[in-house]
Every structure is written in structure tokens, then in C-alpha cells.
Amino acid sequence: MSKVRLAFQWALRFFGLTPNNKDLYLEQIYILMYHLGFTYQDAYKCPVWQRFWFINRFKKELEDAKQQNQMVQSQSKRNTSGSRIFSKSF
């Protein structure tokens, strides 16, 4: 009888998420809702592969924006460093 019970418990873990996995999908739902404007129902019903795609696409946009900001800051430092030399000499 105990062997059947263990096999049954294994099958539940294999085919579904355990309560320990709640943080995984709730974190994804939170990101979709807070940053991308999804409703809870839309984010919850969204297939896992689509959730990952939307989150990875959002992450790529954030990285691109960060890289662009760094380029603008480095260009502004180069442009202002030359004008400081002349302002000090006068």
C-alpha cells in the first residue's frame, strides 16, 4: 500500500507545481502586471512560454535603454571635458 501512495505523490509533483513553486509564477505575473500592464487574469492564463518571452523581451529593452544611457553619458563627458579646459584658462 505504501508503494502506491509514494507513486501517487510522485505523479502529483511531476504533473503540477508544488506549493514551493508559487514564488516562481507569482513573480512572473507581478512583472507582467506592474511593468507591462497585463491584468491578473491575462498574466495568469498566459502560457508559460509566452510569459518567458514577454519577460525576456522586457529585459532586453531595459538593457538596451541602459546601454544607450551609458553612451549618452560618455559622450556628454567627452564634450564637456574640452570646454572645461578653456574655461579654466580665462
KETI-274711 format. One record per residue (C-alpha): residue number from 0; z, y, x. Coordinates in steps of 0.05 Angstrom, whole numbers, plus 32768, in hexadecimal, padded with zeros to 4 digits. Each point is the difference from the previous one (the first is absolute). Layout:
# KETI-274711
{fipa NUM; z Z; y Y; x X}
...
***
This chain:
# KETI-274711
{fipa 0; z 8000; y 8000; x 8000}
{fipa 1; z 800F; y 8031; x 8038}
{fipa 2; z 7FBB; y 7FF6; x 801F}
{fipa 3; z 7FDE; y 8016; x 7FC0}
{fipa 4; z 802D; y 803D; x 7FFC}
{fipa 5; z 7FF0; y 8014; x 8048}
{fipa 6; z 7FB5; y 7FF7; x 7FF4}
{fipa 7; z 8006; y 802B; x 7FC1}
{fipa 8; z 8023; y 8038; x 8026}
{fipa 9; z 7FCC; y 7FFD; x 8037}
{fipa 10; z 7FC8; y 8006; x 7FCC}
{fipa 11; z 8020; y 803F; x 7FE4}
{fipa 12; z 8003; y 8021; x 8044}
{fipa 13; z 7FB9; y 7FEB; x 8010}
{fipa 14; z 7FE0; y 801D; x 7FC1}
{fipa 15; z 8029; y 803E; x 7FF6}
{fipa 16; z 8028; y 8036; x 8021}
{fipa 17; z 804A; y 7FF6; x 800B}
{fipa 18; z 8032; y 8037; x 7FEF}
{fipa 19; z 8002; y 8011; x 804A}
{fipa 20; z 7FB7; y 8016; x 7FFC}
{fipa 21; z 800D; y 8037; x 7FCD}
{fipa 22; z 8002; y 8035; x 8036}
{fipa 23; z 7FBA; y 7FED; x 8017}
{fipa 24; z 7FDC; y 800E; x 7FC0}
{fipa 25; z 802E; y 8037; x 7FE8}
{fipa 26; z 7FF2; y 8026; x 8040}
{fipa 27; z 7FB6; y 7FF9; x 7FF4}
{fipa 28; z 8008; y 8017; x 7FB8}
{fipa 29; z 8029; y 803C; x 8017}
{fipa 30; z 7FCB; y 8016; x 8031}
{fipa 31; z 7FC9; y 7FF9; x 7FCC}
{fipa 32; z 8028; y 8028; x 7FCD}
{fipa 33; z 801D; y 8036; x 802C}
{fipa 34; z 7FC7; y 800E; x 802F}
{fipa 35; z 7FC2; y 7FEA; x 7FDA}
{fipa 36; z 8012; y 8012; x 7FB8}
{fipa 37; z 7FFE; y 7FBA; x 7FE3}
{fipa 38; z 802A; y 7FF1; x 7FC2}
{fipa 39; z 8033; y 7FC8; x 8006}
{fipa 40; z 7FD8; y 7FD4; x 7FD2}
{fipa 41; z 7FBF; y 800A; x 8027}
{fipa 42; z 8022; y 7FF3; x 8043}
{fipa 43; z 8025; y 7FC3; x 7FE6}
{fipa 44; z 7FC2; y 7FE1; x 7FE1}
{fipa 45; z 7FD4; y 800F; x 803C}
{fipa 46; z 7FED; y 7FC1; x 8027}
{fipa 47; z 8023; y 7FF9; x 8043}
{fipa 48; z 7FC0; y 8006; x 8028}
{fipa 49; z 7FF0; y 8042; x 7FDD}
{fipa 50; z 8046; y 801B; x 800D}
{fipa 51; z 7FF8; y 7FF1; x 804A}
{fipa 52; z 7FBB; y 8021; x 8000}
{fipa 53; z 8019; y 8040; x 7FDF}
{fipa 54; z 803D; y 8004; x 802E}
{fipa 55; z 7FD7; y 7FF3; x 803F}
{fipa 56; z 7FCD; y 8034; x 7FEA}
{fipa 57; z 8037; y 8032; x 7FF5}
{fipa 58; z 801E; y 7FF0; x 8044}
{fipa 59; z 7FBB; y 800B; x 8021}
{fipa 60; z 7FFB; y 8044; x 7FDE}
{fipa 61; z 8044; y 8014; x 801A}
{fipa 62; z 7FEE; y 7FEA; x 8046}
{fipa 63; z 7FBF; y 8027; x 7FFD}
{fipa 64; z 8024; y 803E; x 7FE8}
{fipa 65; z 8033; y 7FFA; x 8037}
{fipa 66; z 7FCA; y 7FF8; x 8035}
{fipa 67; z 7FDB; y 803D; x 7FE4}
{fipa 68; z 8040; y 8029; x 8002}
{fipa 69; z 800C; y 7FEC; x 8048}
{fipa 70; z 7FB9; y 8015; x 8013}
{fipa 71; z 800A; y 8044; x 7FDE}
{fipa 72; z 8042; y 800B; x 8023}
{fipa 73; z 7FE3; y 7FEE; x 8044}
{fipa 74; z 7FC5; y 802F; x 7FF5}
{fipa 75; z 802E; y 8039; x 7FEB}
{fipa 76; z 802B; y 7FF5; x 803E}
{fipa 77; z 7FC2; y 8005; x 802C}
{fipa 78; z 7FE8; y 803F; x 7FDD}
{fipa 79; z 8043; y 8024; x 8003}
{fipa 80; z 800F; y 7FEC; x 8048}
{fipa 81; z 7FC6; y 802A; x 801A}
{fipa 82; z 8014; y 803E; x 7FD8}
{fipa 83; z 8047; y 7FFD; x 801B}
{fipa 84; z 7FE8; y 8009; x 8047}
{fipa 85; z 7FDE; y 8041; x 7FEE}
{fipa 86; z 8039; y 801A; x 7FD6}
{fipa 87; z 8032; y 7FF6; x 8039}
{fipa 88; z 7FD5; y 8027; x 8032}
{fipa 89; z 7FFF; y 8040; x 7FD6}
***
